[in-house]
Amino acid sequence: METQRPIVAFLYDFDKTLCTTDMQDYAFIPSLGMTPKEFWAEANGFGRGNRIDGILAYMYTMIREAEKRNRPFTREDLVEKGRSIVLFPGVEDWFRRINAFGEAQGVQVEHYIISSGLREIIEGSSISGEFKEIYASEFYYDETGRPVWPKLAVNFTAKTQFVYRINKGVLDVSDDKTLNDSMPDDSKRVPFTNMVYMGDGLSDVPCMKMMRAYGGQAIAVYQESNRMGVEDLLAKGRVDFIFPADYSEDTALDLTVKNIIRKMSIVDRLWEENVQQLRSIGGDVLPDQVGLF
């Protein structure tokens, strides 16, 4: 029977990680007749003034400002606005290239989004079909298509929940029981050591710290506008690598990610060889015996 290939999972923030700015800035906010600066000042001020979580505050502000200006606000409209998203260089064919490299190394590569932005807008982007799952904030819509409640709100610390979901293979956000059930490390679908988290700043630190604590890899990408902040993350040991936000082939980011995949593939092969040898002599396969890899 053919052995299933090890899985390597890439977990991405979206705004300023795969695209150049906040996803609402491209089409939604201009449709309100507001500038991004005006909208975010309004949303953040509303949140602080009422002690509301920042993600819930911006979602409410989207609804309120659209109603105030009598602008269309449906799921379909938000998806359509996602078509205006501008991606960083190389992102369009990044997934095809990384998947092919992983296959050549004997691993199965999967891609996930963990974003505080809106799932609806992400689904309108040209790369939405590349992800096994998109974890992002989302509205619940009534029978008329009107947003009436937050279906999911992904703030910065809540992002870590989805890392655990990917680790255990419990991808359904409504399934909390299975997520919280005890599960032996060797039965988890994607080991933390086979994960790479890619983000752009402080909002990604909780997930980046998880990666570094559990043996995965954390990468921060930057534009010139946030370069100093990203360099500070590296200096403080919060990320493993930093790179300009250019995903093109043969860039430093591309080459390092391929080296990470190569390393993960080798580690998995060594682990399997160790397991087979232990089994051949009738030994028990214990976590600490394979933990060296």
Phi and psi restraints in degrees (value plus and minus 20) as a CYANA .aco file:
   2 GLU   PHI     -89.7   -49.7
   2 GLU   PSI     112.5   152.5
   3 THR   PHI     -97.5   -57.5
   3 THR   PSI     115.7   155.7
   4 GLN   PHI     -88.5   -48.5
   4 GLN   PSI     117.2   157.2
   5 ARG   PHI     -87.5   -47.5
   5 ARG   PSI     125.4   165.4
   6 PRO   PHI     -80.0   -40.0
   6 PRO   PSI     129.3   169.3
   7 ILE   PHI    -122.5   -82.5
   7 ILE   PSI     112.1   152.1
   8 VAL   PHI    -132.1   -92.1
   8 VAL   PSI     103.2   143.2
   9 ALA   PHI    -129.8   -89.8
   9 ALA   PSI     109.7   149.7
  10 PHE   PHI    -124.0   -84.0
  10 PHE   PSI     105.2   145.2
  11 LEU   PHI    -133.1   -93.1
  11 LEU   PSI     103.2   143.2
  12 TYR   PHI    -139.6   -99.6
  12 TYR   PSI     116.5   156.5
  13 ASP   PHI     -88.1   -48.1
  13 ASP   PSI     151.1   191.1
  14 PHE   PHI    -135.9   -95.9
  14 PHE   PSI     -81.6   -41.6
  15 ASP   PHI     -82.8   -42.8
  15 ASP   PSI     107.1   147.1
  16 LYS   PHI      44.8    84.8
  16 LYS   PSI     -10.9    29.1
  17 THR   PHI    -131.7   -91.7
  17 THR   PSI     -69.2   -29.2
  18 LEU   PHI    -126.0   -86.0
  18 LEU   PSI     -49.6    -9.6
  19 CYS   PHI    -139.0   -99.0
  19 CYS   PSI     146.8   186.8
  20 THR   PHI    -100.0   -60.0
  20 THR   PSI     -38.1     1.9
  21 THR   PHI    -176.5  -136.5
  21 THR   PSI    -193.7  -153.7
  22 ASP   PHI     -81.5   -41.5
  22 ASP   PSI     115.7   155.7
  23 MET   PHI     -83.0   -43.0
  23 MET   PSI     -47.4    -7.4
  24 GLN   PHI     -90.0   -50.0
  24 GLN   PSI     -41.4    -1.4
  25 ASP   PHI     -90.0   -50.0
  25 ASP   PSI     -45.9    -5.9
  26 TYR   PHI     -89.8   -49.8
  26 TYR   PSI     -69.7   -29.7
  27 ALA   PHI    -153.7  -113.7
  27 ALA   PSI     -56.9   -16.9
  28 PHE   PHI     -85.1   -45.1
  28 PHE   PSI     -74.1   -34.1
  29 ILE   PHI     -82.5   -42.5
  29 ILE   PSI     -65.7   -25.7
  30 PRO   PHI     -77.4   -37.4
  30 PRO   PSI     -50.7   -10.7
  31 SER   PHI     -86.6   -46.6
  31 SER   PSI     -39.6     0.4
  32 LEU   PHI    -105.2   -65.2
  32 LEU   PSI     -28.8    11.2
  33 GLY   PHI      57.9    97.9
  33 GLY   PSI       2.5    42.5
  34 MET   PHI    -135.5   -95.5
  34 MET   PSI     138.6   178.6
  35 THR   PHI    -110.7   -70.7
  35 THR   PSI     137.4   177.4
  36 PRO   PHI     -74.4   -34.4
  36 PRO   PSI     -59.7   -19.7
  37 LYS   PHI     -80.4   -40.4
  37 LYS   PSI     -63.0   -23.0
  38 GLU   PHI     -86.3   -46.3
  38 GLU   PSI     -65.2   -25.2
  39 PHE   PHI     -83.7   -43.7
  39 PHE   PSI     -68.2   -28.2
  40 TRP   PHI     -90.2   -50.2
  40 TRP   PSI     -50.8   -10.8
  41 ALA   PHI     -84.5   -44.5
  41 ALA   PSI     -61.4   -21.4
  42 GLU   PHI     -84.8   -44.8
  42 GLU   PSI     -67.3   -27.3
  43 ALA   PHI     -85.5   -45.5
  43 ALA   PSI     -65.4   -25.4
  44 ASN   PHI     -88.7   -48.7
  44 ASN   PSI     -58.5   -18.5
  45 GLY   PHI     -85.5   -45.5
  45 GLY   PSI     -60.7   -20.7
  46 PHE   PHI     -82.3   -42.3
  46 PHE   PSI     -63.0   -23.0
  47 GLY   PHI     -83.6   -43.6
  47 GLY   PSI     -67.4   -27.4
  48 ARG   PHI     -85.7   -45.7
  48 ARG   PSI     -61.6   -21.6
  49 GLY   PHI     -85.7   -45.7
  49 GLY   PSI     -46.7    -6.7
  50 ASN   PHI    -134.7   -94.7
  50 ASN   PSI     -11.2    28.8
  51 ARG   PHI      33.4    73.4
  51 ARG   PSI      30.1    70.1
  52 ILE   PHI    -127.4   -87.4
  52 ILE   PSI     120.3   160.3
  53 ASP   PHI     -69.2   -29.2
  53 ASP   PSI     117.5   157.5
  54 GLY   PHI     -80.0   -40.0
  54 GLY   PSI     -54.1   -14.1
  55 ILE   PHI     -90.7   -50.7
  55 ILE   PSI     -65.0   -25.0
  56 LEU   PHI     -83.2   -43.2
  56 LEU   PSI     -54.7   -14.7
  57 ALA   PHI     -85.7   -45.7
  57 ALA   PSI     -63.0   -23.0
  58 TYR   PHI     -91.8   -51.8
  58 TYR   PSI     -53.5   -13.5
  59 MET   PHI     -85.3   -45.3
  59 MET   PSI     -62.4   -22.4
  60 TYR   PHI     -84.3   -44.3
  60 TYR   PSI     -61.5   -21.5
  61 THR   PHI     -83.7   -43.7
  61 THR   PSI     -56.0   -16.0
  62 MET   PHI     -78.7   -38.7
  62 MET   PSI     -67.7   -27.7
  63 ILE   PHI     -84.6   -44.6
  63 ILE   PSI     -67.6   -27.6
  64 ARG   PHI     -82.8   -42.8
  64 ARG   PSI     -66.1   -26.1
  65 GLU   PHI     -89.3   -49.3
  65 GLU   PSI     -54.2   -14.2
  66 ALA   PHI     -87.0   -47.0
  66 ALA   PSI     -62.1   -22.1
  67 GLU   PHI     -86.3   -46.3
  67 GLU   PSI     -61.3   -21.3
  68 LYS   PHI     -80.3   -40.3
  68 LYS   PSI     -54.9   -14.9
  69 ARG   PHI    -120.9   -80.9
  69 ARG   PSI     -15.6    24.4
  70 ASN   PHI      35.7    75.7
  70 ASN   PSI      24.7    64.7
  71 ARG   PHI    -117.4   -77.4
  71 ARG   PSI     128.2   168.2
  72 PRO   PHI     -83.7   -43.7
  72 PRO   PSI     118.7   158.7
  73 PHE   PHI    -165.7  -125.7
  73 PHE   PSI      68.0   108.0
  74 THR   PHI    -148.7  -108.7
  74 THR   PSI     147.8   187.8
  75 ARG   PHI     -79.3   -39.3
  75 ARG   PSI     -64.8   -24.8
  76 GLU   PHI     -82.2   -42.2
  76 GLU   PSI     -57.5   -17.5
  77 ASP   PHI     -85.8   -45.8
  77 ASP   PSI     -60.8   -20.8
  78 LEU   PHI     -87.3   -47.3
  78 LEU   PSI     -61.2   -21.2
  79 VAL   PHI     -78.9   -38.9
  79 VAL   PSI     -63.7   -23.7
  80 GLU   PHI     -81.3   -41.3
  80 GLU   PSI     -58.5   -18.5
  81 LYS   PHI     -87.1   -47.1
  81 LYS   PSI     -43.6    -3.6
  82 GLY   PHI     -86.5   -46.5
  82 GLY   PSI     -36.9     3.1
  83 ARG   PHI     -90.7   -50.7
  83 ARG   PSI     -32.7     7.3
  84 SER   PHI    -108.1   -68.1
  84 SER   PSI     -23.7    16.3
  85 ILE   PHI     -81.2   -41.2
  85 ILE   PSI     116.2   156.2
  86 VAL   PHI    -124.8   -84.8
  86 VAL   PSI      99.2   139.2
  87 LEU   PHI    -111.9   -71.9
  87 LEU   PSI     136.6   176.6
  88 PHE   PHI     -88.4   -48.4
  88 PHE   PSI     139.6   179.6
  89 PRO   PHI     -75.5   -35.5
  89 PRO   PSI     116.0   156.0
  90 GLY   PHI      65.6   105.6
  90 GLY   PSI     -30.7     9.3
  91 VAL   PHI     -86.4   -46.4
  91 VAL   PSI     -56.9   -16.9
  92 GLU   PHI     -74.5   -34.5
  92 GLU   PSI     -63.6   -23.6
  93 ASP   PHI    -128.5   -88.5
  93 ASP   PSI     -12.0    28.0
  94 TRP   PHI     -75.3   -35.3
  94 TRP   PSI     -67.5   -27.5
  95 PHE   PHI     -86.2   -46.2
  95 PHE   PSI     -61.7   -21.7
  96 ARG   PHI     -81.2   -41.2
  96 ARG   PSI     -64.5   -24.5
  97 ARG   PHI     -87.4   -47.4
  97 ARG   PSI     -64.1   -24.1
  98 ILE   PHI     -88.6   -48.6
  98 ILE   PSI     -58.8   -18.8
  99 ASN   PHI     -81.0   -41.0
  99 ASN   PSI     -64.3   -24.3
 100 ALA   PHI     -85.9   -45.9
 100 ALA   PSI     -59.2   -19.2
 101 PHE   PHI     -85.2   -45.2
 101 PHE   PSI     -63.2   -23.2
 102 GLY   PHI     -80.8   -40.8
 102 GLY   PSI     -62.7   -22.7
 103 GLU   PHI     -80.5   -40.5
 103 GLU   PSI     -61.0   -21.0
 104 ALA   PHI     -84.3   -44.3
 104 ALA   PSI     -46.4    -6.4
 105 GLN   PHI    -110.5   -70.5
 105 GLN   PSI     -20.7    19.3
 106 GLY   PHI      65.5   105.5
 106 GLY   PSI      -0.7    39.3
 107 VAL   PHI    -143.4  -103.4
 107 VAL   PSI     137.4   177.4
 108 GLN   PHI    -120.2   -80.2
 108 GLN   PSI     100.9   140.9
 109 VAL   PHI    -116.2   -76.2
 109 VAL   PSI     113.2   153.2
 110 GLU   PHI    -144.8  -104.8
 110 GLU   PSI     130.6   170.6
 111 HIS   PHI    -144.4  -104.4
 111 HIS   PSI     118.2   158.2
 112 TYR   PHI    -154.2  -114.2
 112 TYR   PSI     127.9   167.9
 113 ILE   PHI    -124.4   -84.4
 113 ILE   PSI     114.5   154.5
 114 ILE   PHI    -149.2  -109.2
 114 ILE   PSI      80.2   120.2
 115 SER   PHI    -155.0  -115.0
 115 SER   PSI     126.2   166.2
 116 SER   PHI    -105.2   -65.2
 116 SER   PSI     -24.1    15.9
 117 GLY   PHI     -95.5   -55.5
 117 GLY   PSI    -184.4  -144.4
 118 LEU   PHI    -122.8   -82.8
 118 LEU   PSI     109.1   149.1
 119 ARG   PHI     -77.5   -37.5
 119 ARG   PSI     -60.8   -20.8
 120 GLU   PHI     -77.9   -37.9
 120 GLU   PSI     -63.4   -23.4
 121 ILE   PHI     -90.6   -50.6
 121 ILE   PSI     -61.2   -21.2
 122 ILE   PHI     -79.2   -39.2
 122 ILE   PSI     -59.1   -19.1
 123 GLU   PHI     -83.4   -43.4
 123 GLU   PSI     -41.9    -1.9
 124 GLY   PHI    -103.2   -63.2
 124 GLY   PSI     -30.5     9.5
 125 SER   PHI     -93.6   -53.6
 125 SER   PSI     141.2   181.2
 126 SER   PHI     -91.9   -51.9
 126 SER   PSI     -30.4     9.6
 127 ILE   PHI    -130.7   -90.7
 127 ILE   PSI     -11.9    28.1
 128 SER   PHI     -80.7   -40.7
 128 SER   PSI     -49.2    -9.2
 129 GLY   PHI     -96.3   -56.3
 129 GLY   PSI     -23.1    16.9
 130 GLU   PHI    -103.9   -63.9
 130 GLU   PSI     -29.7    10.3
 131 PHE   PHI    -125.3   -85.3
 131 PHE   PSI     117.4   157.4
 132 LYS   PHI     -87.0   -47.0
 132 LYS   PSI     -56.1   -16.1
 133 GLU   PHI    -171.1  -131.1
 133 GLU   PSI     125.1   165.1
 134 ILE   PHI    -133.3   -93.3
 134 ILE   PSI      91.3   131.3
 135 TYR   PHI    -121.1   -81.1
 135 TYR   PSI      91.3   131.3
 136 ALA   PHI    -176.2  -136.2
 136 ALA   PSI     144.7   184.7
 137 SER   PHI     -81.7   -41.7
 137 SER   PSI     129.3   169.3
 138 GLU   PHI    -177.6  -137.6
 138 GLU   PSI     127.3   167.3
 139 PHE   PHI    -113.3   -73.3
 139 PHE   PSI     132.8   172.8
 140 TYR   PHI    -116.7   -76.7
 140 TYR   PSI     114.4   154.4
 141 TYR   PHI    -133.0   -93.0
 141 TYR   PSI     121.6   161.6
 142 ASP   PHI    -100.6   -60.6
 142 ASP   PSI    -194.6  -154.6
 143 GLU   PHI     -85.8   -45.8
 143 GLU   PSI     -38.0     2.0
 144 THR   PHI    -110.1   -70.1
 144 THR   PSI     -23.0    17.0
 145 GLY   PHI      69.6   109.6
 145 GLY   PSI     -11.8    28.2
 146 ARG   PHI    -107.5   -67.5
 146 ARG   PSI     113.3   153.3
 147 PRO   PHI     -89.8   -49.8
 147 PRO   PSI     106.2   146.2
 148 VAL   PHI    -143.4  -103.4
 148 VAL   PSI     -31.7     8.3
 149 TRP   PHI    -184.1  -144.1
 149 TRP   PSI     128.7   168.7
 150 PRO   PHI     -89.8   -49.8
 150 PRO   PSI     101.0   141.0
 151 LYS   PHI     -97.1   -57.1
 151 LYS   PSI     -56.3   -16.3
 152 LEU   PHI    -174.1  -134.1
 152 LEU   PSI     114.4   154.4
 153 ALA   PHI    -144.5  -104.5
 153 ALA   PSI      96.0   136.0
 154 VAL   PHI    -126.2   -86.2
 154 VAL   PSI      73.4   113.4
 155 ASN   PHI    -106.7   -66.7
 155 ASN   PSI    -199.1  -159.1
 156 PHE   PHI     -84.6   -44.6
 156 PHE   PSI     -61.4   -21.4
 157 THR   PHI     -99.5   -59.5
 157 THR   PSI     -48.7    -8.7
 158 ALA   PHI     -85.7   -45.7
 158 ALA   PSI     -39.6     0.4
 159 LYS   PHI     -75.9   -35.9
 159 LYS   PSI     -52.0   -12.0
 160 THR   PHI     -84.7   -44.7
 160 THR   PSI     -47.7    -7.7
 161 GLN   PHI     -74.3   -34.3
 161 GLN   PSI     -59.4   -19.4
 162 PHE   PHI     -97.6   -57.6
 162 PHE   PSI     -43.7    -3.7
 163 VAL   PHI     -83.4   -43.4
 163 VAL   PSI     -62.8   -22.8
 164 TYR   PHI     -85.7   -45.7
 164 TYR   PSI     -57.5   -17.5
 165 ARG   PHI     -81.7   -41.7
 165 ARG   PSI     -63.8   -23.8
 166 ILE   PHI     -86.9   -46.9
 166 ILE   PSI     -60.6   -20.6
 167 ASN   PHI     -76.9   -36.9
 167 ASN   PSI     -65.4   -25.4
 168 LYS   PHI    -109.1   -69.1
 168 LYS   PSI     -33.8     6.2
 169 GLY   PHI      58.9    98.9
 169 GLY   PSI       0.8    40.8
 170 VAL   PHI    -120.9   -80.9
 170 VAL   PSI      63.4   103.4
 171 LEU   PHI    -107.3   -67.3
 171 LEU   PSI     -36.8     3.2
 172 ASP   PHI     -95.4   -55.4
 172 ASP   PSI      96.3   136.3
 173 VAL   PHI     -86.3   -46.3
 173 VAL   PSI     -37.0     3.0
 174 SER   PHI    -106.0   -66.0
 174 SER   PSI     -26.7    13.3
 175 ASP   PHI    -118.3   -78.3
 175 ASP   PSI      66.4   106.4
 176 ASP   PHI    -105.5   -65.5
 176 ASP   PSI     -49.5    -9.5
 177 LYS   PHI     -81.9   -41.9
 177 LYS   PSI     -71.3   -31.3
 178 THR   PHI     -84.6   -44.6
 178 THR   PSI     -56.7   -16.7
 179 LEU   PHI     -79.9   -39.9
 179 LEU   PSI     -58.2   -18.2
 180 ASN   PHI    -110.9   -70.9
 180 ASN   PSI     -27.0    13.0
 181 ASP   PHI     -86.0   -46.0
 181 ASP   PSI     127.7   167.7
 182 SER   PHI     -87.3   -47.3
 182 SER   PSI     118.6   158.6
 183 MET   PHI    -164.3  -124.3
 183 MET   PSI     105.2   145.2
 184 PRO   PHI     -78.0   -38.0
 184 PRO   PSI     124.3   164.3
 185 ASP   PHI     -77.1   -37.1
 185 ASP   PSI     -57.2   -17.2
 186 ASP   PHI     -97.2   -57.2
 186 ASP   PSI     -22.0    18.0
 187 SER   PHI    -128.0   -88.0
 187 SER   PSI     -19.6    20.4
 188 LYS   PHI     -94.1   -54.1
 188 LYS   PSI     119.9   159.9
 189 ARG   PHI     -84.2   -44.2
 189 ARG   PSI     -64.8   -24.8
 190 VAL   PHI    -146.8  -106.8
 190 VAL   PSI      85.5   125.5
 191 PRO   PHI     -79.2   -39.2
 191 PRO   PSI     127.6   167.6
 192 PHE   PHI     -76.1   -36.1
 192 PHE   PSI     -53.0   -13.0
 193 THR   PHI     -86.9   -46.9
 193 THR   PSI     -32.1     7.9
 194 ASN   PHI    -127.9   -87.9
 194 ASN   PSI       3.0    43.0
 195 MET   PHI    -133.7   -93.7
 195 MET   PSI     125.5   165.5
 196 VAL   PHI    -149.1  -109.1
 196 VAL   PSI     100.8   140.8
 197 TYR   PHI    -121.9   -81.9
 197 TYR   PSI     113.1   153.1
 198 MET   PHI    -144.3  -104.3
 198 MET   PSI     101.2   141.2
 199 GLY   PHI    -162.7  -122.7
 199 GLY   PSI    -184.7  -144.7
 200 ASP   PHI    -156.1  -116.1
 200 ASP   PSI     -23.4    16.6
 201 GLY   PHI    -198.7  -158.7
 201 GLY   PSI    -178.6  -138.6
 202 LEU   PHI     -80.0   -40.0
 202 LEU   PSI     -52.3   -12.3
 203 SER   PHI     -84.5   -44.5
 203 SER   PSI     -36.4     3.6
 204 ASP   PHI    -118.6   -78.6
 204 ASP   PSI     -23.5    16.5
 205 VAL   PHI     -78.1   -38.1
 205 VAL   PSI     -63.7   -23.7
 206 PRO   PHI     -75.6   -35.6
 206 PRO   PSI     -63.8   -23.8
 207 CYS   PHI     -90.1   -50.1
 207 CYS   PSI     -58.4   -18.4
 208 MET   PHI     -83.4   -43.4
 208 MET   PSI     -61.1   -21.1
 209 LYS   PHI     -84.5   -44.5
 209 LYS   PSI     -57.5   -17.5
 210 MET   PHI     -79.5   -39.5
 210 MET   PSI     -66.2   -26.2
 211 MET   PHI     -78.3   -38.3
 211 MET   PSI     -67.6   -27.6
 212 ARG   PHI     -89.0   -49.0
 212 ARG   PSI     -52.9   -12.9
 213 ALA   PHI     -92.2   -52.2
 213 ALA   PSI     -53.0   -13.0
 214 TYR   PHI    -127.2   -87.2
 214 TYR   PSI     -10.1    29.9
 215 GLY   PHI      75.0   115.0
 215 GLY   PSI     -14.5    25.5
 216 GLY   PHI    -105.0   -65.0
 216 GLY   PSI    -186.9  -146.9
 217 GLN   PHI    -142.7  -102.7
 217 GLN   PSI     122.5   162.5
 218 ALA   PHI    -142.6  -102.6
 218 ALA   PSI     107.4   147.4
 219 ILE   PHI    -145.2  -105.2
 219 ILE   PSI     114.2   154.2
 220 ALA   PHI    -133.8   -93.8
 220 ALA   PSI     114.2   154.2
 221 VAL   PHI    -128.5   -88.5
 221 VAL   PSI     136.1   176.1
 222 TYR   PHI    -165.5  -125.5
 222 TYR   PSI     134.1   174.1
 223 GLN   PHI    -123.6   -83.6
 223 GLN   PSI     149.2   189.2
 224 GLU   PHI     -77.7   -37.7
 224 GLU   PSI     -52.0   -12.0
 225 SER   PHI     -85.9   -45.9
 225 SER   PSI     -46.2    -6.2
 226 ASN   PHI    -142.0  -102.0
 226 ASN   PSI      -1.0    39.0
 227 ARG   PHI     -81.0   -41.0
 227 ARG   PSI     -64.6   -24.6
 228 MET   PHI     -81.4   -41.4
 228 MET   PSI     -60.7   -20.7
 229 GLY   PHI     -84.2   -44.2
 229 GLY   PSI     -59.0   -19.0
 230 VAL   PHI     -90.4   -50.4
 230 VAL   PSI     -59.2   -19.2
 231 GLU   PHI     -81.7   -41.7
 231 GLU   PSI     -53.6   -13.6
 232 ASP   PHI     -86.8   -46.8
 232 ASP   PSI     -56.6   -16.6
 233 LEU   PHI     -81.6   -41.6
 233 LEU   PSI     -61.2   -21.2
 234 LEU   PHI     -87.5   -47.5
 234 LEU   PSI     -64.3   -24.3
 235 ALA   PHI     -82.5   -42.5
 235 ALA   PSI     -51.4   -11.4
 236 LYS   PHI    -112.3   -72.3
 236 LYS   PSI     -13.6    26.4
 237 GLY   PHI      53.8    93.8
 237 GLY   PSI       4.7    44.7
 238 ARG   PHI    -110.9   -70.9
 238 ARG   PSI     -36.5     3.5
 239 VAL   PHI    -154.0  -114.0
 239 VAL   PSI     140.9   180.9
 240 ASP   PHI    -107.5   -67.5
 240 ASP   PSI     -57.3   -17.3
 241 PHE   PHI    -164.0  -124.0
 241 PHE   PSI     131.9   171.9
 242 ILE   PHI    -150.7  -110.7
 242 ILE   PSI     126.0   166.0
 243 PHE   PHI    -169.3  -129.3
 243 PHE   PSI     133.2   173.2
 244 PRO   PHI     -78.4   -38.4
 244 PRO   PSI     129.5   169.5
 245 ALA   PHI     -98.2   -58.2
 245 ALA   PSI      46.8    86.8
 246 ASP   PHI    -150.2  -110.2
 246 ASP   PSI      92.3   132.3
 247 TYR   PHI    -116.4   -76.4
 247 TYR   PSI      -8.1    31.9
 248 SER   PHI     -84.9   -44.9
 248 SER   PSI     138.0   178.0
 249 GLU   PHI     -82.8   -42.8
 249 GLU   PSI     118.8   158.8
 250 ASP   PHI      52.5    92.5
 250 ASP   PSI     -10.8    29.2
 251 THR   PHI     -94.2   -54.2
 251 THR   PSI     148.7   188.7
 252 ALA   PHI     -79.6   -39.6
 252 ALA   PSI     -59.0   -19.0
 253 LEU   PHI     -82.0   -42.0
 253 LEU   PSI     -69.2   -29.2
 254 ASP   PHI     -79.3   -39.3
 254 ASP   PSI     -66.7   -26.7
 255 LEU   PHI     -88.1   -48.1
 255 LEU   PSI     -59.3   -19.3
 256 THR   PHI     -88.0   -48.0
 256 THR   PSI     -62.1   -22.1
 257 VAL   PHI     -81.2   -41.2
 257 VAL   PSI     -59.6   -19.6
 258 LYS   PHI     -85.9   -45.9
 258 LYS   PSI     -57.0   -17.0
 259 ASN   PHI     -85.1   -45.1
 259 ASN   PSI     -56.9   -16.9
 260 ILE   PHI     -84.2   -44.2
 260 ILE   PSI     -63.9   -23.9
 261 ILE   PHI     -82.6   -42.6
 261 ILE   PSI     -62.6   -22.6
 262 ARG   PHI     -80.0   -40.0
 262 ARG   PSI     -64.8   -24.8
 263 LYS   PHI     -82.4   -42.4
 263 LYS   PSI     -66.0   -26.0
 264 MET   PHI     -81.8   -41.8
 264 MET   PSI     -57.8   -17.8
 265 SER   PHI     -84.1   -44.1
 265 SER   PSI     -64.4   -24.4
 266 ILE   PHI     -83.4   -43.4
 266 ILE   PSI     -64.9   -24.9
 267 VAL   PHI     -79.8   -39.8
 267 VAL   PSI     -62.7   -22.7
 268 ASP   PHI     -84.1   -44.1
 268 ASP   PSI     -58.1   -18.1
 269 ARG   PHI     -87.6   -47.6
 269 ARG   PSI     -60.9   -20.9
 270 LEU   PHI     -83.7   -43.7
 270 LEU   PSI     -60.9   -20.9
 271 TRP   PHI     -80.1   -40.1
 271 TRP   PSI     -66.2   -26.2
 272 GLU   PHI     -84.6   -44.6
 272 GLU   PSI     -59.6   -19.6
 273 GLU   PHI     -82.4   -42.4
 273 GLU   PSI     -62.0   -22.0
 274 ASN   PHI     -82.3   -42.3
 274 ASN   PSI     -63.6   -23.6
 275 VAL   PHI     -82.1   -42.1
 275 VAL   PSI     -65.1   -25.1
 276 GLN   PHI     -82.6   -42.6
 276 GLN   PSI     -59.9   -19.9
 277 GLN   PHI     -85.6   -45.6
 277 GLN   PSI     -62.2   -22.2
 278 LEU   PHI     -81.9   -41.9
 278 LEU   PSI     -62.3   -22.3
 279 ARG   PHI     -87.8   -47.8
 279 ARG   PSI     -54.2   -14.2
 280 SER   PHI     -86.5   -46.5
 280 SER   PSI     -45.1    -5.1
 281 ILE   PHI    -123.2   -83.2
 281 ILE   PSI      -9.9    30.1
 282 GLY   PHI      56.5    96.5
 282 GLY   PSI      -0.2    39.8
 283 GLY   PHI    -105.3   -65.3
 283 GLY   PSI     141.9   181.9
 284 ASP   PHI    -105.1   -65.1
 284 ASP   PSI     120.3   160.3
 285 VAL   PHI    -111.2   -71.2
 285 VAL   PSI      84.3   124.3
 286 LEU   PHI    -125.7   -85.7
 286 LEU   PSI     125.1   165.1
 287 PRO   PHI     -73.1   -33.1
 287 PRO   PSI     -58.7   -18.7
 288 ASP   PHI     -94.8   -54.8
 288 ASP   PSI     -35.8     4.2
 289 GLN   PHI     -98.5   -58.5
 289 GLN   PSI     -47.8    -7.8
 290 VAL   PHI    -127.1   -87.1
 290 VAL   PSI     -21.7    18.3
 291 GLY   PHI     -86.4   -46.4
 291 GLY   PSI     -39.4     0.6
 292 LEU   PHI     -83.1   -43.1
 292 LEU   PSI     -43.5    -3.5
